[in-house]
Amino acid sequence: MKIGYVLPVFPKLSETFVMNEIVELIHRKHEVNIFSISRSNEKIIQPEVKAYNVTARTHYLPFLSKLAQTQMNLISPNGAGGRNSGLAMAQRLYCVVAARFFARIARQLDLDIIHAHFANQATYTAMLISKYAGIPFTFTAHAVDIFDSPDIDSLREKTAKASAIITISYFNKNYIHKLTGTDLKKIHVIRACVLDKFKDFNRETQKGNRKQILTVARLVKKKGIRYGILAVKRLAEKFPDIEYRIVGSGPLRAELDSLVESLNLENNVRMLGDLDASSLMSEFGKATLFILPCVRTATGDMDGIPVSLMEAMRLGIPVISTSISGISELIENGRSGLLVEEKNVVQLAGAIEIILLKEDFAFRVGDEGSKKVEESFNIHKEVGKLLKVWDAVRDHRTS
């Protein structure tokens, strides 16, 4: 099958789920082309980008690249643009220009399907490419693109014109149905997944490491990292050698640094920034447990099912998160991980203490978590489901 991916920016370090899906399609001998609305300015990239020469498959606009980057940074995550009429008009116009350029390439490549990730400007652009090139389109809805102050009219238009809608959880499926009135049969749950490279990781040598906590996340409010720091403060007296290691970058870096300083936790909390793949695997190897205390923000934004949780679970690391959105579809409380109430520092600290003190329980939870990801968040199975959706779209088109 010839597939065209429309993405806001590619490559992007935090969007491993997109790369994983593309890699699996390449393994299955499908022809994948990428239409990136904006160029990435990140210094660290996923190793798969080079390993599979993915940039050779990627098409960018050959002009106004700096303007594109500025526009993408300004675009609201929920529509073709924000609700400010002037800005929204400019952003929609930019998506039109991008779609017309990419549509010519899509026709030349004789693509079978156009697929976008995120129900925002990428899906709007894919919808226009579909119109200009006569190629059906689908899209995957994740989290910020549907939860953060959603533009319901825009989302309803996209769901109506798409040949199928993909989303990552049953929570999302029901949410999209209630928000837009889209027929549930048109919405397919296909999980974001980790790659098989995690299956060969061995943590047996880490049994003696009892007090390292890890978080891998963008430094944004919905990840709830401040509550992780506050929980460590509650535990630091009882566990003076506890260490909370936070991997990632984002707009809250300065605020979190200030919080650590105000709590006198400089010896207990390490802000590591973005790491390359080798360094990240080293951090996973040292971790006693993994926490991601996700929260709902004031605008409704929240995580879907964070891939970093799946990665930790696949490696056998016991995980702690919160019972919001679709996270409970990944973590069965007390079996494959622990779930606490969002923003509840006391519960979070108590869950961490359980993992630190009950080694047998911790390793049993880690083992069950690894099995859960292997069975229910398996990249081979999920991409197989995606291909069935696309086959049905293609068959309908030719019938």
C-alpha positions in Angstrom: 0.0 0.0 0.0 1.1 3.5 -0.8 0.6 5.7 2.3 1.1 9.5 2.8 1.5 10.7 6.4 0.6 14.4 7.1 2.3 15.6 10.3 2.6 19.1 11.9 6.4 18.6 12.2 8.7 15.7 11.5 10.8 14.3 13.1 9.8 15.1 16.6 11.5 13.5 19.5 8.4 13.3 21.8 6.3 11.6 19.1 7.8 8.2 19.3 4.4 6.6 18.6 4.3 8.1 15.1 7.8 6.9 14.3 7.0 3.4 15.7 4.0 3.1 13.4 6.0 4.2 10.4 8.8 1.8 11.1 6.4 -1.1 11.4 4.8 -0.2 8.1 8.2 -0.1 6.5 9.0 -3.5 7.9 5.8 -4.8 6.3 7.1 -3.4 2.9 4.5 -0.7 2.5 5.6 2.5 0.8 5.4 5.4 3.3 5.8 9.1 2.4 5.7 11.9 4.9 4.4 15.4 4.3 5.7 17.6 7.1 4.0 21.0 7.4 7.0 22.4 9.3 10.7 21.5 9.6 12.0 20.3 12.9 14.6 22.3 14.8 15.3 19.7 17.4 19.0 18.7 17.9 18.2 15.2 19.2 16.4 12.9 16.8 15.2 9.3 17.2 17.7 6.7 15.9 15.1 5.2 13.6 15.2 8.4 11.5 18.7 7.6 10.3 18.4 3.8 10.5 15.5 3.8 8.0 16.6 6.9 6.1 13.1 8.4 6.8 14.1 11.9 5.8 14.5 10.6 2.2 10.7 9.8 2.4 9.8 13.2 3.8 8.5 16.2 1.8 8.7 19.7 3.1 7.5 23.0 1.6 10.4 24.4 -0.4 9.7 28.0 0.6 8.8 30.1 3.6 10.2 27.5 6.0 10.8 30.0 8.7 7.3 31.4 8.3 6.0 27.9 8.5 7.8 27.3 11.8 6.4 30.5 13.2 2.9 29.6 12.0 3.0 26.1 13.5 4.1 27.4 16.8 1.2 29.8 16.9 -1.5 27.4 15.7 -4.1 26.3 18.2 -3.9 22.5 18.6 -7.6 22.1 18.1 -8.5 23.4 14.7 -6.9 24.5 11.4 -6.1 27.6 13.5 -7.2 29.3 16.7 -10.4 31.1 17.2 -8.9 34.6 16.8 -10.4 35.4 13.4 -7.3 37.1 11.9 -4.8 34.5 13.0 -7.1 31.6 12.2 -7.6 33.0 8.7 -3.8 33.3 8.1 -3.2 29.8 9.4 -6.0 28.3 7.3 -4.5 30.0 4.3 -1.1 28.5 5.1 -2.7 25.0 5.3 -4.3 25.6 1.9 -1.0 26.5 0.4 0.6 23.4 2.0 -2.2 21.1 0.9 -2.0 22.3 -2.7 1.7 21.7 -2.9 1.5 18.3 -1.2 -1.5 17.2 -3.3 0.6 17.5 -6.5 3.2 15.1 -4.9 0.5 12.8 -3.7 -1.0 12.5 -7.2 2.4 11.8 -8.7 3.1 9.1 -6.1 -0.3 7.6 -6.8 -1.0 7.2 -3.1 -3.8 4.9 -1.8 -4.5 6.7 1.5 -3.6 10.0 3.3 -3.3 9.7 7.0 -2.7 12.5 9.6 -1.7 12.3 13.2 -3.5 14.8 15.5 -6.9 16.3 14.7 -5.5 19.8 14.3 -3.8 21.5 11.4 -2.3 18.2 10.1 -5.8 16.7 9.7 -7.1 19.9 8.2 -4.3 19.8 5.7 -4.9 16.1 5.0 -8.6 16.9 4.4 -7.6 19.5 1.8 -5.1 17.2 0.2 -7.8 14.6 -0.1 -10.1 17.1 -1.8 -7.4 18.4 -4.2 -5.9 14.9 -5.1 -9.0 12.7 -4.9 -7.4 10.4 -2.3 -9.3 9.3 0.8 -8.0 10.4 4.2 -8.1 9.2 7.7 -6.6 10.6 10.9 -5.6 9.6 14.4 -6.9 11.7 17.3 -4.7 11.7 20.4 -5.1 14.1 23.4 -4.3 17.8 23.2 -5.9 17.9 19.8 -9.3 16.9 21.1 -9.3 17.8 24.8 -7.7 21.3 25.0 -10.6 23.8 24.5 -11.9 21.8 21.4 -13.3 23.6 18.4 -16.3 21.3 18.0 -17.4 22.6 14.6 -13.9 22.0 13.2 -13.7 18.5 14.6 -17.1 17.7 13.4 -16.2 18.7 9.9 -13.1 16.5 9.9 -14.9 13.5 11.3 -17.6 13.9 8.7 -15.2 14.1 5.7 -12.7 11.4 6.9 -13.1 7.9 5.6 -12.4 6.6 9.1 -11.3 8.0 12.4 -8.6 6.4 14.5 -8.0 7.1 18.2 -5.9 5.5 20.9 -8.4 4.6 23.6 -12.0 3.7 24.2 -12.2 6.7 26.4 -11.4 8.9 23.4 -13.7 7.0 21.1 -16.7 7.7 23.4 -15.6 11.3 23.9 -15.4 11.9 20.1 -18.8 10.3 19.6 -20.4 12.5 22.3 -18.7 15.6 21.2 -19.4 15.4 17.4 -22.2 12.8 17.0 -19.9 10.7 14.8 -21.1 7.1 14.4 -19.2 4.8 16.8 -18.7 2.3 13.9 -16.6 5.0 12.1 -14.2 5.4 15.1 -11.6 2.7 15.5 -9.4 2.2 18.6 -5.8 1.5 17.6 -3.2 1.8 20.3 -0.1 3.9 20.2 2.7 1.4 20.8 6.3 0.9 21.6 8.8 -1.0 19.4 10.2 -4.5 20.0 13.6 -3.1 20.9 12.4 -2.9 24.5 11.8 -6.6 24.8 15.4 -7.6 25.1 16.2 -5.2 28.0 17.2 -6.9 31.2 16.7 -5.3 34.6 17.7 -8.2 36.8 21.0 -6.4 37.7 19.0 -3.5 39.0 17.4 -5.2 41.9 19.8 -3.6 44.3 18.9 -0.1 43.2 16.0 0.7 45.5 15.4 4.4 45.4 15.6 6.0 41.9 12.4 7.4 40.5 12.1 8.2 36.8 9.8 10.4 34.7 10.2 10.9 30.9 7.9 13.6 29.7 7.6 17.0 28.1 7.6 19.7 30.8 4.0 20.8 30.5 1.2 21.1 33.0 -0.7 18.0 32.1 2.2 15.7 32.9 1.8 16.7 36.6 5.5 16.7 37.3 5.2 19.3 40.1 3.2 16.7 42.1 6.0 14.2 41.6 8.4 16.7 43.1 6.1 17.5 46.0 5.7 13.7 46.7 9.5 13.4 46.8 9.6 16.2 49.4 7.2 14.2 51.6 9.5 11.1 51.2 12.9 12.7 51.5 13.1 12.6 55.3 12.4 8.9 55.4 14.4 8.1 52.3 17.2 10.7 52.3 19.0 9.1 49.4 15.8 9.1 47.2 16.5 10.5 43.7 13.9 11.7 41.2 15.3 11.9 37.7 13.3 13.9 35.1 14.0 13.5 31.4 12.5 16.0 29.0 12.3 19.7 28.1 9.4 22.2 27.8 8.0 25.5 28.9 7.8 24.6 32.6 11.6 24.0 33.1 12.2 27.3 34.9 9.2 26.9 37.1 10.1 23.3 38.1 13.7 24.4 38.8 12.4 27.1 41.1 10.1 24.6 42.9 13.0 22.2 43.5 15.1 25.1 44.9 12.3 26.4 47.1 11.9 22.9 48.6 15.6 22.4 49.1 15.6 19.3 46.9 18.6 20.0 44.8 20.3 16.8 46.1 17.1 14.7 45.4 15.8 16.0 42.0 17.7 15.9 38.8 16.4 17.7 35.7 18.2 16.0 32.8 16.7 17.6 29.7 16.3 15.7 26.5 18.5 12.6 26.1 19.5 10.5 23.1 18.3 6.9 22.9 21.4 5.4 24.5 21.3 7.7 27.5 17.6 7.3 27.9 17.9 3.5 28.0 20.6 4.0 30.7 18.1 6.0 32.8 15.5 3.2 32.4 18.1 0.7 33.5 18.7 2.6 36.7 15.1 3.2 37.6 13.4 1.6 40.6 10.1 2.9 39.5 8.5 5.2 37.0 5.9 7.9 37.7 3.8 10.1 35.5 1.2 11.9 37.7 -0.9 13.2 34.9 -3.6 15.8 35.5 -6.4 17.7 33.7 -5.6 21.3 33.0 -7.9 24.3 33.3 -8.6 24.1 29.5 -9.5 20.4 29.6 -6.2 19.2 28.2 -4.9 15.8 29.5 -2.9 12.9 28.3 -4.3 10.1 26.3 -2.3 6.9 27.1 1.3 8.2 27.5 3.8 6.1 25.5 6.5 6.7 28.1 4.4 4.7 30.6 4.2 1.8 28.0 8.0 1.9 27.6 8.6 1.7 31.3 6.1 -1.1 31.7 7.5 -3.1 28.7 10.9 -2.9 30.5 9.4 -4.4 33.7 9.6 -1.2 35.7 6.7 -0.7 38.1 4.7 2.4 37.2 2.5 4.8 39.0 0.1 7.2 37.3 -3.4 8.7 37.7 -6.8 7.4 36.8 -7.7 9.9 34.1 -8.5 9.6 30.4 -7.5 6.2 29.0 -4.7 5.5 31.4 -6.8 2.9 33.3 -7.0 1.0 30.0 -3.2 0.5 30.3 -2.7 0.2 34.0 -4.9 -2.1 36.1 -4.5 -0.7 39.6 -2.6 -3.1 41.9 -1.8 -5.6 39.1 0.1 -3.9 36.3 0.8 -0.7 38.1 -0.6 1.7 40.7 -3.1 4.5 40.0 -3.7 7.5 42.3 -6.1 10.5 42.2 -4.7 13.4 40.1 -3.1 16.1 42.2 -3.2 14.0 45.3 0.4 14.3 46.7 -0.3 12.1 49.7 -1.6 9.2 47.6 1.3 9.6 45.2 3.9 9.5 48.0 2.2 6.5 49.5 2.2 4.6 46.3 5.9 5.4 45.8 6.7 4.2 49.3 4.9 0.9 48.6 7.1 0.2 45.6 10.2 1.2 47.5 9.5 -1.0 50.5 7.8 -4.0 48.9 10.3 -5.4 46.5 8.5 -8.6 45.7 5.3 -6.7 45.0 7.2 -4.2 42.8 8.8 -6.9 40.7 5.4 -8.7 40.3 3.8 -5.5 39.2 6.6 -4.8 36.8 6.3 -8.3 35.3 2.5 -7.9 34.9 3.0 -4.5 33.3 5.4 -5.9 30.7 2.9 -8.7 29.8 0.1 -6.1 29.5 2.0 -4.0 27.0 3.2 -7.1 25.0 -0.4 -8.4 24.8 -2.5 -5.3 24.4 -0.2 -2.6 23.1 1.6 -4.6 20.5 2.9 -2.7 17.5 2.4 -5.7 15.2 -1.2 -6.3 16.2 -2.2 -2.6 16.2 -0.6 -1.8 12.8 -2.4 -4.9 11.5 -5.7 -3.4 12.6 -4.8 -0.1 11.0 -4.1 -1.8 7.7 -7.5 -3.5 7.8 -9.1 -0.1 8.2 -7.2 1.3 5.2 -7.9 -1.8 3.2 -11.6 -1.3 3.8 -11.3 2.4 2.8 -9.5 1.4 -0.4 -11.9 -1.4 -1.3 -14.8 1.1 -0.8 -13.1 3.6 -3.0 -12.7 1.1 -5.9 -16.1 -0.6 -5.5 
